Amino acid sequence: MDRNEALFQRAQAVIPGGVNSPVRAFKAVGGTPRFISRAQGAYMWDAEGRRYIDYIGSWGPMILGHGHPAVQEAVRKAAADGFSFGAPTEREIELAEAIIAQVPSVQQVRLVSSGTEAGMSALRLARGATGRDKIIKFEGCYHGHADALLVKAGSGLATFGHPTSAGVPPDVVKHTLVLTYNDLPQLEEAFAAQGSDIACVMIEPVAGNMNFVRAQVPFMKRLRELCTQHGALLVFDEVMTGFRVALGGAQSVYARLIDGFAPDISVFGKVIGGGMPLAAFGGSRDVMSQLAPLGPVYQAGTLSGNPVATACGLATLKEVAKPGFYDALSARTRSLVSGLEQVAKTAGVPLVGDSEGGMFGFFFASELPQNYGVVMATDQKRFNRFFHAMLNQGIYLAPALYEAGFVSAAHSVQDIEQTLAAAATALRD
Ligand SMILES: *Cc1c(COP(=O)(O)O)cnc(C)c1O
């Protein structure tokens, strides 16, 4: 038996489904997940010693590639000084300053340990600051596994959501309204009916949990106007896009296209921790002063602002802030996506892709989907066949058609070429 299979069997005896986060189990594509023993640069090696070009990057954090020397050094030094103090440290200030320096809409941040925690806390803050209960989210956007956010649309706009997980009482999601991404008339209707009760709208500005779908510019512009008009807060979940699609996150992309654009609250994770458990949420000083110990909104964490995690995040943010970093990363990512489109065209297979910064997506379809329903209607069988054909050739793509992909600064021209050659073979079957 292959060592990956043996480990998977052993894992299933002691860990539910053999994994500590469901998507790792390869359920969407079938087959045995690879157990990773080490990683360096753009590559990961599995338990059999097979090498893969990694397009997951730990689902986003590894923007510099694995084992970047400056980051490793920072982590080693921080670990030597102690793992956790439960008291404030200077590095927390430095990380907060590093985030604020790149994101003008954020004047203060609170550091936490996971994107879920940050999203959940941002939601509480928005409700506390507005004194309202109702929230809007969009189908296909993932904001972590907090109860109020594990919800799908009810029947029609009048009814609020249904839980998508057992163990979430319907009562807990009765304030969550789920709308279709990029559906402007529906958004208008929802605000017309409920506007004065809405605490916030939470959105992935470039959605990466339904493959890769951008919020259209007129949709985003009107969303901002409606929030302002009705006193609702606009919460940008940039856990995936923050410091990934651009140095200033997705909000900087929209700010270039929409005059004076800014969200009210931003949520970060993934890249800001550089691979360590670290996330954050932030906004104006006014909104953030609602948080304990200053204000009435409670939020806390034993390991929040952990000294080793902050060292890792800080060293990562120092590298990405170097001039030209995102230009080079964007160009490399674009070359992958346009190469895939070219290879598919040659093979006579419909495929379209898109990217921003170091984040990308591709679909077995002839047009870019604009919402979750359309993403899920793309050719699943074709994707799964392609995924396994690529994996067998040492190319590690996200194991589900509804996940985005990631390129790091460590991916070379040769890595992209090797990937495209593998894709040409994979698309011939
Ligand atoms: C990954 C992700 C989260 C959840 O972060 P965790 O660290 O996995 O809890 C939330 N929102 C978005 C947009 C994400 O991509």
The ligand as an SDF file (V2000), in Angstrom:
LIG
                    3D

 15 15  0  0  0  0  0  0  0  0999 V2000
  -10.3170   30.9740    4.8380 C   0  0  0  0  0  0  0  0  0  0  0  0
  -11.4160   31.9700    4.9400 C   0  0  0  0  0  0  0  0  0  0  0  0
  -12.0870   32.2330    6.1470 C   0  0  0  0  0  0  0  0  0  0  0  0
  -11.8790   31.3990    7.3770 C   0  0  0  0  0  0  0  0  0  0  0  0
  -10.5860   31.4750    7.8700 O   0  0  0  0  0  0  0  0  0  0  0  0
  -10.0570   30.2870    8.8380 P   0  0  0  0  0  0  0  0  0  0  0  0
   -8.6990   30.7690    9.2420 O   0  0  0  0  0  0  0  0  0  0  0  0
  -10.0630   29.0440    8.0130 O   0  0  0  0  0  0  0  0  0  0  0  0
  -10.9910   30.1960    9.9810 O   0  0  0  0  0  0  0  0  0  0  0  0
  -12.9970   33.2700    6.1850 C   0  0  0  0  0  0  0  0  0  0  0  0
  -13.2580   34.0040    5.1040 N   0  0  0  0  0  0  0  0  0  0  0  0
  -12.6510   33.7760    3.9180 C   0  0  0  0  0  0  0  0  0  0  0  0
  -12.9670   34.6520    2.7410 C   0  0  0  0  0  0  0  0  0  0  0  0
  -11.7300   32.7460    3.7900 C   0  0  0  0  0  0  0  0  0  0  0  0
  -11.1790   32.5040    2.5960 O   0  0  0  0  0  0  0  0  0  0  0  0
  1  2  1  0
  2  3  1  0
  2 14  2  0
  3  4  1  0
  3 10  2  0
  4  5  1  0
  5  6  1  0
  6  7  2  0
  6  8  1  0
  6  9  1  0
 10 11  1  0
 11 12  2  0
 12 13  1  0
 12 14  1  0
 14 15  1  0
M  END
$$$$
